[in-house]
Amino acid sequence: MLRQFSNLVTERLLFITPETRLFDVISYFIYDVIKILILLSVIIFIVSVLRTFLPKEKIKAILAKRHPFWGHLLAGLFGVITPFCSCSAVPLFLGFIETGVPLGVTFTFLIASPMINEVALALLFSLFGLKVAGIYVVSGLVIAMLAGWVIGKFKAEGLLVELDGQKGCGCKKEAIELKWADRIRYGVKYTKKIVKKVWPYILIGVGLGAWIHGYVPADWLAQYAGADKWYAVPLATLIGIPLYSNAAGVIPLISALTEKGVAMGTALSLMMAVTALSLPEFMILKRVMKTKLIIIFASVVGLGIIFTGYLFNWVI
């Protein structure tokens, strides 16, 4: 029905002739934007309501006194449902350390939060289906847990930068009221806030994807980024690091790339690098970590992303 609606709008309201490349591009754009926004709103609302049961202080308390395996697993799962914004990265990171959460467990959270947040999950599910979204969540958790465990083995607490007078970033705290009416109000408010923040990225990402869908030859990208190209995964990971975007902007682009023959693992390596290894994130982390620790962090996560990319190309 949605596809028919997008075709109808493209033909009847925009007066674009069917069975042309421009018609395919515009119809693809309208269809994907509406579908993504609907699914995104539903999933963010559900996750935001669940988050009201897990305020930050409770998360810290749970993580601080757990067996290493369960600590890393819970930290990764908390990362999926906890928002990660640039202004909250530093105080949240320091808060975990100060509460007694082991450094490795804290890094697991730090890696999982941007890589497999609710926005990424909603978009992957809407564009690729349950199988790919599920594999991505599992692989993202494994990367975060292993990377956190490895970093913890370095005993790198001495590589943290001590900061005085950390202040709040202005981000609103999670609602913790027990009444369901308050939880639902919070969910609606938070959903509006996130959708308002990410919709420009969605338009840009879907727009680029629609252009690739309509105008880039199907065999051209597959020739250079197919599953048989050994260099495609590490190259995609390196390309993703300097890019600045979030899941809302990059996942629609990944969808278009895979449609044109780019291997799934290669495309997801690009996405994971953009969301988990971006230069802006490194600049933020420079405030709390010495350069050596940032290099260790980037190297461990980068190797995990590359391994996962090859694994996806082999499995799918």
DRENPA-210306 format. One record per residue (C-alpha): residue number from 0; residue in three letters; x, y, z. Coordinates in nm, 2 decimals. Example, Ala and Ser with C-alpha at 12.3 -4.5 7.8 and 13.67 -1.06 7.14 Angstrom:
2
<i=0	aa=ALA	east=1.23	north=-0.45	up=0.78>
<i=1	aa=SER	east=1.37	north=-0.11	up=0.71>
//
This chain:
316
<i=0	aa=MET	east=0.00	north=0.00	up=0.00>
<i=1	aa=LEU	east=0.28	north=0.24	up=0.09>
<i=2	aa=ARG	east=0.46	north=0.16	up=-0.24>
<i=3	aa=GLN	east=0.14	north=0.24	up=-0.43>
<i=4	aa=PHE	east=0.09	north=0.56	up=-0.24>
<i=5	aa=SER	east=0.45	north=0.68	up=-0.32>
<i=6	aa=ASN	east=0.40	north=0.59	up=-0.69>
<i=7	aa=LEU	east=0.06	north=0.78	up=-0.69>
<i=8	aa=VAL	east=0.22	north=1.09	up=-0.54>
<i=9	aa=THR	east=0.51	north=1.08	up=-0.78>
<i=10	aa=GLU	east=0.29	north=1.05	up=-1.08>
<i=11	aa=ARG	east=-0.03	north=1.25	up=-0.99>
<i=12	aa=LEU	east=0.10	north=1.53	up=-0.77>
<i=13	aa=LEU	east=0.46	north=1.57	up=-0.90>
<i=14	aa=PHE	east=0.36	north=1.49	up=-1.26>
<i=15	aa=ILE	east=0.66	north=1.27	up=-1.32>
<i=16	aa=THR	east=0.63	north=1.02	up=-1.61>
<i=17	aa=PRO	east=0.63	north=0.65	up=-1.49>
<i=18	aa=GLU	east=0.89	north=0.41	up=-1.60>
<i=19	aa=THR	east=1.16	north=0.67	up=-1.61>
<i=20	aa=ARG	east=1.47	north=0.69	up=-1.39>
<i=21	aa=LEU	east=1.35	north=1.01	up=-1.23>
<i=22	aa=PHE	east=1.02	north=0.85	up=-1.14>
<i=23	aa=ASP	east=1.20	north=0.55	up=-0.97>
<i=24	aa=VAL	east=1.43	north=0.79	up=-0.78>
<i=25	aa=ILE	east=1.14	north=1.01	up=-0.64>
<i=26	aa=SER	east=0.91	north=0.72	up=-0.57>
<i=27	aa=TYR	east=1.19	north=0.53	up=-0.39>
<i=28	aa=PHE	east=1.27	north=0.85	up=-0.19>
<i=29	aa=ILE	east=0.90	north=0.90	up=-0.08>
<i=30	aa=TYR	east=0.85	north=0.54	up=0.01>
<i=31	aa=ASP	east=1.17	north=0.50	up=0.22>
<i=32	aa=VAL	east=1.13	north=0.83	up=0.41>
<i=33	aa=ILE	east=0.77	north=0.75	up=0.51>
<i=34	aa=LYS	east=0.85	north=0.39	up=0.60>
<i=35	aa=ILE	east=1.16	north=0.48	up=0.80>
<i=36	aa=LEU	east=0.99	north=0.76	up=1.00>
<i=37	aa=ILE	east=0.70	north=0.54	up=1.09>
<i=38	aa=LEU	east=0.91	north=0.25	up=1.21>
<i=39	aa=LEU	east=1.16	north=0.48	up=1.38>
<i=40	aa=SER	east=0.89	north=0.66	up=1.58>
<i=41	aa=VAL	east=0.73	north=0.33	up=1.70>
<i=42	aa=ILE	east=1.06	north=0.17	up=1.80>
<i=43	aa=ILE	east=1.20	north=0.48	up=1.97>
<i=44	aa=PHE	east=0.88	north=0.52	up=2.17>
<i=45	aa=ILE	east=0.89	north=0.16	up=2.29>
<i=46	aa=VAL	east=1.26	north=0.19	up=2.38>
<i=47	aa=SER	east=1.22	north=0.52	up=2.55>
<i=48	aa=VAL	east=0.94	north=0.39	up=2.77>
<i=49	aa=LEU	east=1.16	north=0.09	up=2.87>
<i=50	aa=ARG	east=1.44	north=0.33	up=2.96>
<i=51	aa=THR	east=1.23	north=0.49	up=3.23>
<i=52	aa=PHE	east=1.27	north=0.17	up=3.43>
<i=53	aa=LEU	east=1.65	north=0.20	up=3.40>
<i=54	aa=PRO	east=1.78	north=0.54	up=3.53>
<i=55	aa=LYS	east=2.15	north=0.61	up=3.50>
<i=56	aa=GLU	east=2.22	north=0.56	up=3.87>
<i=57	aa=LYS	east=2.06	north=0.22	up=3.86>
<i=58	aa=ILE	east=2.27	north=0.12	up=3.56>
<i=59	aa=LYS	east=2.59	north=0.23	up=3.74>
<i=60	aa=ALA	east=2.49	north=0.03	up=4.04>
<i=61	aa=ILE	east=2.42	north=-0.29	up=3.84>
<i=62	aa=LEU	east=2.74	north=-0.27	up=3.64>
<i=63	aa=ALA	east=2.98	north=-0.19	up=3.93>
<i=64	aa=LYS	east=2.95	north=-0.53	up=4.11>
<i=65	aa=ARG	east=2.91	north=-0.79	up=3.84>
<i=66	aa=HIS	east=3.11	north=-1.09	up=3.72>
<i=67	aa=PRO	east=3.33	north=-0.96	up=3.42>
<i=68	aa=PHE	east=3.13	north=-1.15	up=3.16>
<i=69	aa=TRP	east=2.79	north=-1.04	up=3.29>
<i=70	aa=GLY	east=2.93	north=-0.69	up=3.34>
<i=71	aa=HIS	east=3.03	north=-0.66	up=2.97>
<i=72	aa=LEU	east=2.71	north=-0.82	up=2.85>
<i=73	aa=LEU	east=2.49	north=-0.59	up=3.05>
<i=74	aa=ALA	east=2.70	north=-0.29	up=2.96>
<i=75	aa=GLY	east=2.65	north=-0.37	up=2.59>
<i=76	aa=LEU	east=2.27	north=-0.42	up=2.64>
<i=77	aa=PHE	east=2.24	north=-0.09	up=2.83>
<i=78	aa=GLY	east=2.43	north=0.07	up=2.54>
<i=79	aa=VAL	east=2.16	north=-0.04	up=2.30>
<i=80	aa=ILE	east=1.88	north=0.13	up=2.49>
<i=81	aa=THR	east=2.07	north=0.43	up=2.63>
<i=82	aa=PRO	east=2.11	north=0.75	up=2.42>
<i=83	aa=PHE	east=2.46	north=0.85	up=2.33>
<i=84	aa=CYS	east=2.50	north=1.22	up=2.24>
<i=85	aa=SER	east=2.82	north=1.41	up=2.21>
<i=86	aa=CYS	east=2.73	north=1.64	up=2.51>
<i=87	aa=SER	east=2.67	north=1.34	up=2.74>
<i=88	aa=ALA	east=2.97	north=1.12	up=2.64>
<i=89	aa=VAL	east=3.22	north=1.28	up=2.88>
<i=90	aa=PRO	east=3.01	north=1.30	up=3.20>
<i=91	aa=LEU	east=2.86	north=0.96	up=3.14>
<i=92	aa=PHE	east=3.20	north=0.80	up=3.09>
<i=93	aa=LEU	east=3.34	north=0.96	up=3.40>
<i=94	aa=GLY	east=3.04	north=0.88	up=3.60>
<i=95	aa=PHE	east=3.08	north=0.51	up=3.53>
<i=96	aa=ILE	east=3.44	north=0.52	up=3.63>
<i=97	aa=GLU	east=3.38	north=0.72	up=3.95>
<i=98	aa=THR	east=3.11	north=0.48	up=4.05>
<i=99	aa=GLY	east=3.35	north=0.19	up=4.04>
<i=100	aa=VAL	east=3.25	north=0.04	up=3.70>
<i=101	aa=PRO	east=3.57	north=-0.13	up=3.56>
<i=102	aa=LEU	east=3.73	north=0.05	up=3.27>
<i=103	aa=GLY	east=3.68	north=-0.24	up=3.03>
<i=104	aa=VAL	east=3.31	north=-0.26	up=3.11>
<i=105	aa=THR	east=3.28	north=0.11	up=3.06>
<i=106	aa=PHE	east=3.44	north=0.08	up=2.72>
<i=107	aa=THR	east=3.19	north=-0.19	up=2.63>
<i=108	aa=PHE	east=2.91	north=0.05	up=2.70>
<i=109	aa=LEU	east=3.09	north=0.33	up=2.51>
<i=110	aa=ILE	east=3.13	north=0.12	up=2.20>
<i=111	aa=ALA	east=2.79	north=-0.04	up=2.20>
<i=112	aa=SER	east=2.59	north=0.28	up=2.26>
<i=113	aa=PRO	east=2.66	north=0.46	up=1.93>
<i=114	aa=MET	east=2.70	north=0.14	up=1.73>
<i=115	aa=ILE	east=2.37	north=-0.04	up=1.80>
<i=116	aa=ASN	east=2.14	north=0.23	up=1.94>
<i=117	aa=GLU	east=1.77	north=0.22	up=1.89>
<i=118	aa=VAL	east=1.79	north=0.44	up=1.58>
<i=119	aa=ALA	east=2.03	north=0.19	up=1.41>
<i=120	aa=LEU	east=1.81	north=-0.10	up=1.51>
<i=121	aa=ALA	east=1.49	north=0.06	up=1.38>
<i=122	aa=LEU	east=1.65	north=0.15	up=1.05>
<i=123	aa=LEU	east=1.82	north=-0.18	up=0.99>
<i=124	aa=PHE	east=1.50	north=-0.37	up=1.06>
<i=125	aa=SER	east=1.30	north=-0.15	up=0.83>
<i=126	aa=LEU	east=1.54	north=-0.17	up=0.54>
<i=127	aa=PHE	east=1.69	north=-0.52	up=0.57>
<i=128	aa=GLY	east=1.46	north=-0.72	up=0.78>
<i=129	aa=LEU	east=1.48	north=-0.91	up=1.11>
<i=130	aa=LYS	east=1.76	north=-1.15	up=1.01>
<i=131	aa=VAL	east=2.02	north=-0.88	up=0.93>
<i=132	aa=ALA	east=1.91	north=-0.66	up=1.22>
<i=133	aa=GLY	east=1.95	north=-0.95	up=1.46>
<i=134	aa=ILE	east=2.29	north=-1.05	up=1.33>
<i=135	aa=TYR	east=2.40	north=-0.69	up=1.34>
<i=136	aa=VAL	east=2.29	north=-0.65	up=1.71>
<i=137	aa=VAL	east=2.47	north=-0.98	up=1.81>
<i=138	aa=SER	east=2.79	north=-0.89	up=1.62>
<i=139	aa=GLY	east=2.78	north=-0.54	up=1.76>
<i=140	aa=LEU	east=2.75	north=-0.67	up=2.11>
<i=141	aa=VAL	east=3.03	north=-0.92	up=2.05>
<i=142	aa=ILE	east=3.26	north=-0.64	up=1.92>
<i=143	aa=ALA	east=3.18	north=-0.42	up=2.21>
<i=144	aa=MET	east=3.23	north=-0.70	up=2.47>
<i=145	aa=LEU	east=3.55	north=-0.83	up=2.32>
<i=146	aa=ALA	east=3.69	north=-0.48	up=2.27>
<i=147	aa=GLY	east=3.60	north=-0.38	up=2.63>
<i=148	aa=TRP	east=3.76	north=-0.70	up=2.76>
<i=149	aa=VAL	east=4.08	north=-0.64	up=2.57>
<i=150	aa=ILE	east=4.11	north=-0.28	up=2.67>
<i=151	aa=GLY	east=4.05	north=-0.38	up=3.03>
<i=152	aa=LYS	east=4.35	north=-0.62	up=3.01>
<i=153	aa=PHE	east=4.57	north=-0.32	up=2.93>
<i=154	aa=LYS	east=4.51	north=-0.18	up=3.28>
<i=155	aa=ALA	east=4.49	north=0.16	up=3.12>
<i=156	aa=GLU	east=4.33	north=0.36	up=3.41>
<i=157	aa=GLY	east=4.65	north=0.57	up=3.41>
<i=158	aa=LEU	east=4.58	north=0.68	up=3.06>
<i=159	aa=LEU	east=4.26	north=0.87	up=3.16>
<i=160	aa=VAL	east=4.27	north=1.24	up=3.19>
<i=161	aa=GLU	east=4.15	north=1.38	up=3.52>
<i=162	aa=LEU	east=3.90	north=1.66	up=3.48>
<i=163	aa=ASP	east=3.78	north=1.89	up=3.76>
<i=164	aa=GLY	east=3.44	north=2.04	up=3.78>
<i=165	aa=GLN	east=3.25	north=1.83	up=3.53>
<i=166	aa=LYS	east=2.92	north=1.99	up=3.48>
<i=167	aa=GLY	east=2.60	north=1.86	up=3.33>
<i=168	aa=CYS	east=2.56	north=1.90	up=2.96>
<i=169	aa=GLY	east=2.20	north=2.02	up=2.97>
<i=170	aa=CYS	east=2.06	north=1.68	up=2.85>
<i=171	aa=LYS	east=1.74	north=1.60	up=3.02>
<i=172	aa=LYS	east=1.75	north=1.31	up=3.26>
<i=173	aa=GLU	east=1.54	north=1.01	up=3.20>
<i=174	aa=ALA	east=1.19	north=1.01	up=3.36>
<i=175	aa=ILE	east=1.18	north=0.77	up=3.66>
<i=176	aa=GLU	east=0.82	north=0.83	up=3.77>
<i=177	aa=LEU	east=0.63	north=0.51	up=3.83>
<i=178	aa=LYS	east=0.30	north=0.62	up=3.68>
<i=179	aa=TRP	east=0.24	north=0.48	up=3.33>
<i=180	aa=ALA	east=0.09	north=0.81	up=3.22>
<i=181	aa=ASP	east=0.42	north=0.98	up=3.30>
<i=182	aa=ARG	east=0.62	north=0.71	up=3.12>
<i=183	aa=ILE	east=0.40	north=0.74	up=2.81>
<i=184	aa=ARG	east=0.43	north=1.12	up=2.81>
<i=185	aa=TYR	east=0.81	north=1.09	up=2.84>
<i=186	aa=GLY	east=0.81	north=0.84	up=2.55>
<i=187	aa=VAL	east=0.61	north=1.07	up=2.33>
<i=188	aa=LYS	east=0.83	north=1.37	up=2.42>
<i=189	aa=TYR	east=1.15	north=1.18	up=2.37>
<i=190	aa=THR	east=1.04	north=1.03	up=2.04>
<i=191	aa=LYS	east=0.95	north=1.38	up=1.90>
<i=192	aa=LYS	east=1.29	north=1.50	up=2.02>
<i=193	aa=ILE	east=1.49	north=1.23	up=1.84>
<i=194	aa=VAL	east=1.28	north=1.24	up=1.52>
<i=195	aa=LYS	east=1.32	north=1.61	up=1.51>
<i=196	aa=LYS	east=1.69	north=1.57	up=1.55>
<i=197	aa=VAL	east=1.75	north=1.30	up=1.29>
<i=198	aa=TRP	east=1.50	north=1.37	up=1.02>
<i=199	aa=PRO	east=1.74	north=1.59	up=0.82>
<i=200	aa=TYR	east=1.99	north=1.30	up=0.82>
<i=201	aa=ILE	east=1.72	north=1.07	up=0.70>
<i=202	aa=LEU	east=1.63	north=1.29	up=0.41>
<i=203	aa=ILE	east=2.00	north=1.33	up=0.31>
<i=204	aa=GLY	east=2.07	north=0.96	up=0.35>
<i=205	aa=VAL	east=1.76	north=0.84	up=0.16>
<i=206	aa=GLY	east=1.82	north=1.11	up=-0.10>
<i=207	aa=LEU	east=2.17	north=0.98	up=-0.17>
<i=208	aa=GLY	east=2.04	north=0.63	up=-0.16>
<i=209	aa=ALA	east=1.76	north=0.71	up=-0.41>
<i=210	aa=TRP	east=2.01	north=0.87	up=-0.65>
<i=211	aa=ILE	east=2.24	north=0.56	up=-0.63>
<i=212	aa=HIS	east=1.93	north=0.34	up=-0.68>
<i=213	aa=GLY	east=1.83	north=0.52	up=-0.99>
<i=214	aa=TYR	east=2.15	north=0.64	up=-1.16>
<i=215	aa=VAL	east=2.45	north=0.43	up=-1.06>
<i=216	aa=PRO	east=2.50	north=0.12	up=-1.28>
<i=217	aa=ALA	east=2.43	north=-0.21	up=-1.10>
<i=218	aa=ASP	east=2.76	north=-0.37	up=-1.19>
<i=219	aa=TRP	east=2.99	north=-0.07	up=-1.12>
<i=220	aa=LEU	east=2.99	north=-0.09	up=-0.74>
<i=221	aa=ALA	east=2.98	north=-0.47	up=-0.73>
<i=222	aa=GLN	east=3.30	north=-0.46	up=-0.95>
<i=223	aa=TYR	east=3.49	north=-0.28	up=-0.68>
<i=224	aa=ALA	east=3.32	north=-0.37	up=-0.36>
<i=225	aa=GLY	east=3.18	north=-0.72	up=-0.41>
<i=226	aa=ALA	east=3.23	north=-1.00	up=-0.15>
<i=227	aa=ASP	east=3.52	north=-1.14	up=-0.36>
<i=228	aa=LYS	east=3.74	north=-0.82	up=-0.31>
<i=229	aa=TRP	east=3.96	north=-0.89	up=-0.01>
<i=230	aa=TYR	east=4.04	north=-0.52	up=0.03>
<i=231	aa=ALA	east=3.68	north=-0.39	up=0.03>
<i=232	aa=VAL	east=3.61	north=-0.44	up=0.41>
<i=233	aa=PRO	east=3.92	north=-0.27	up=0.55>
<i=234	aa=LEU	east=3.89	north=0.01	up=0.29>
<i=235	aa=ALA	east=3.52	north=0.07	up=0.38>
<i=236	aa=THR	east=3.62	north=0.08	up=0.75>
<i=237	aa=LEU	east=3.89	north=0.34	up=0.68>
<i=238	aa=ILE	east=3.66	north=0.55	up=0.46>
<i=239	aa=GLY	east=3.40	north=0.55	up=0.74>
<i=240	aa=ILE	east=3.63	north=0.70	up=1.01>
<i=241	aa=PRO	east=3.65	north=1.06	up=0.87>
<i=242	aa=LEU	east=3.28	north=1.07	up=0.78>
<i=243	aa=TYR	east=3.04	north=1.25	up=1.02>
<i=244	aa=SER	east=2.69	north=1.12	up=1.03>
<i=245	aa=ASN	east=2.47	north=0.90	up=1.25>
<i=246	aa=ALA	east=2.27	north=0.59	up=1.19>
<i=247	aa=ALA	east=1.98	north=0.78	up=1.05>
<i=248	aa=GLY	east=2.19	north=0.92	up=0.77>
<i=249	aa=VAL	east=2.42	north=0.63	up=0.69>
<i=250	aa=ILE	east=2.19	north=0.33	up=0.70>
<i=251	aa=PRO	east=1.96	north=0.43	up=0.41>
<i=252	aa=LEU	east=2.28	north=0.49	up=0.21>
<i=253	aa=ILE	east=2.40	north=0.14	up=0.30>
<i=254	aa=SER	east=2.07	north=0.00	up=0.18>
<i=255	aa=ALA	east=2.12	north=0.16	up=-0.17>
<i=256	aa=LEU	east=2.48	north=0.03	up=-0.18>
<i=257	aa=THR	east=2.38	north=-0.33	up=-0.11>
<i=258	aa=GLU	east=2.11	north=-0.31	up=-0.38>
<i=259	aa=LYS	east=2.37	north=-0.22	up=-0.63>
<i=260	aa=GLY	east=2.59	north=-0.51	up=-0.55>
<i=261	aa=VAL	east=2.81	north=-0.40	up=-0.26>
<i=262	aa=ALA	east=2.86	north=-0.69	up=-0.02>
<i=263	aa=MET	east=2.66	north=-0.67	up=0.30>
<i=264	aa=GLY	east=2.97	north=-0.71	up=0.52>
<i=265	aa=THR	east=3.15	north=-0.43	up=0.34>
<i=266	aa=ALA	east=2.85	north=-0.20	up=0.36>
<i=267	aa=LEU	east=2.80	north=-0.27	up=0.74>
<i=268	aa=SER	east=3.17	north=-0.21	up=0.80>
<i=269	aa=LEU	east=3.13	north=0.13	up=0.66>
<i=270	aa=MET	east=2.83	north=0.20	up=0.88>
<i=271	aa=MET	east=2.99	north=0.07	up=1.20>
<i=272	aa=ALA	east=3.30	north=0.28	up=1.13>
<i=273	aa=VAL	east=3.09	north=0.59	up=1.08>
<i=274	aa=THR	east=2.90	north=0.54	up=1.40>
<i=275	aa=ALA	east=3.16	north=0.40	up=1.63>
<i=276	aa=LEU	east=3.49	north=0.54	up=1.50>
<i=277	aa=SER	east=3.41	north=0.89	up=1.38>
<i=278	aa=LEU	east=3.67	north=1.17	up=1.42>
<i=279	aa=PRO	east=3.42	north=1.39	up=1.62>
<i=280	aa=GLU	east=3.39	north=1.11	up=1.87>
<i=281	aa=PHE	east=3.77	north=1.10	up=1.90>
<i=282	aa=MET	east=3.78	north=1.47	up=1.97>
<i=283	aa=ILE	east=3.52	north=1.43	up=2.25>
<i=284	aa=LEU	east=3.71	north=1.14	up=2.40>
<i=285	aa=LYS	east=4.04	north=1.34	up=2.39>
<i=286	aa=ARG	east=3.89	north=1.53	up=2.68>
<i=287	aa=VAL	east=3.90	north=1.23	up=2.90>
<i=288	aa=MET	east=4.17	north=1.00	up=2.75>
<i=289	aa=LYS	east=4.53	north=1.03	up=2.66>
<i=290	aa=THR	east=4.62	north=0.98	up=2.29>
<i=291	aa=LYS	east=4.76	north=0.63	up=2.36>
<i=292	aa=LEU	east=4.43	north=0.51	up=2.50>
<i=293	aa=ILE	east=4.24	north=0.65	up=2.21>
<i=294	aa=ILE	east=4.47	north=0.47	up=1.97>
<i=295	aa=ILE	east=4.42	north=0.14	up=2.16>
<i=296	aa=PHE	east=4.04	north=0.20	up=2.16>
<i=297	aa=ALA	east=4.03	north=0.27	up=1.78>
<i=298	aa=SER	east=4.26	north=-0.02	up=1.69>
<i=299	aa=VAL	east=4.07	north=-0.28	up=1.89>
<i=300	aa=VAL	east=3.73	north=-0.16	up=1.76>
<i=301	aa=GLY	east=3.86	north=-0.12	up=1.41>
<i=302	aa=LEU	east=3.99	north=-0.48	up=1.40>
<i=303	aa=GLY	east=3.65	north=-0.60	up=1.54>
<i=304	aa=ILE	east=3.46	north=-0.42	up=1.27>
<i=305	aa=ILE	east=3.69	north=-0.56	up=0.99>
<i=306	aa=PHE	east=3.65	north=-0.91	up=1.13>
<i=307	aa=THR	east=3.27	north=-0.87	up=1.14>
<i=308	aa=GLY	east=3.26	north=-0.74	up=0.79>
<i=309	aa=TYR	east=3.44	north=-1.04	up=0.66>
<i=310	aa=LEU	east=3.21	north=-1.26	up=0.87>
<i=311	aa=PHE	east=2.90	north=-1.10	up=0.72>
<i=312	aa=ASN	east=3.04	north=-1.14	up=0.37>
<i=313	aa=TRP	east=3.10	north=-1.51	up=0.43>
<i=314	aa=VAL	east=2.77	north=-1.58	up=0.61>
<i=315	aa=ILE	east=2.53	north=-1.38	up=0.40>
//
